[in-house]
């Protein structure tokens, strides 16, 4: 499977081909894919009226995939190296917690982080 962004230590980062960060939007959430994002280039179904469905490759954020398969418990907003909710540094977080940059706050799922982002 093709992947992009900084290596996150998963087996796919050792076995699959790393590609340049693609342009476009995430096929799961619709947000832009930007430099520094992590994710995959995956097949997705495209369907238009009066045409048979077909598969195309497109980018997806890592967090979006993990949330969709239940492997991610919470997505926090990281600012100056710390979660806005007060959880601390990512290295100390429980397994299954991920982060997004403050510019990507819309993708966060942590209520504490989302409620503090307006203060920044």
N, C-alpha and C positions, 0 to 999 in steps of 0.2 A: 504494500500500500504506500502511496506517495504521501509524504508529510512535509510540513514547512514550519519555519520559525525556529527559535532556540530549542535545542535538544532537551527533553523533559525526562530522560532516563528510562523510557519505556522500551520494550524489546523492538517495537517498530522503528525506533530511532537508530537501531543497530542493523536491522535487516532490510528495511524498506528504503527506497531511494528518497533522499532529501531534495526538494525542489525549491526554487526561489518563491518567495511569498507572492501568491497570485494576486492579480487585481480583481476587483469585483466585490460581491457581497456573499455573506454566508448563506448557504442554501437552506439552513435550518431557522436562523433568527432574522435574516434580512439585513443585519448590520454590515457595514463595510469591513473588509479584511484590510488591515493596515500592517506596516512593518512592525515587527515585534510580536505580532499575534502568533499563536501556535495552532496547528490544525492539520487537517488532511485534505487531499484532493480525492473526492469520492464520486462514484456514479450515483446519479439521482434520476428519477423518472420525469420526463417532460411530456406533457399532454396538452394538445390543442384541439379545439373543436374540429371535427371532420378530418382528423389526422390520427393515424395509429400512434400509441405511446412509444416513446423511444428513450434510451438512456444517454445522458451526457455526463461528463465529468465536471465537477464544480467544487469550490472550496467550502469547507465547514470549519468553524472554530472548534478547538479541542474541548472547551467547556461545554459547548452545545451538544457535542457527541456524548460526553460523559454524563451530562444531565439527562439526555434522552434514553440512555441505557441504564440509568440508576447508579452509575459508578461514582458520581460526584454528589456529595451531600449538601454542599453550600459553596456559593461563589461570593467571595468577599471583594471589597474595593481596597486596593493597596495605595497608600499615600505616604511618602517618605519612609518606605520600608515596613510600615505597620498597617494592620487592618483598621479601618475607621471605627469598627465596632468595639475595639479594645482587645481583640483576641491575641494581639501581639504579632511577632514575626512569623512568616510562613514556615520556617524550619520547626517551630514548636506546635504547629497546628495538628489537630487530629487527622488521621488518614481520611481521604476523600474530600478535603477542603481545598479549593482552588482560589485563584485571585485574578482580577482584571485591573487594569490601570484606571485612574480616575476618569480619563476621557471615555472609557468604555463602561461607565457606571450603569448604563441601561441594562447590561447583561448580568449584573449582580443579582443574587437571590437573597443575600443576607439583609434582613430587615434593619438591623442595627447600623450596618454600613450605609444602606440607602437613606436612612433617616438623617445621617450626619453629613452626607455629601453636599447638601445645600449650604452648610456652614463654611465650606472650603472656598 
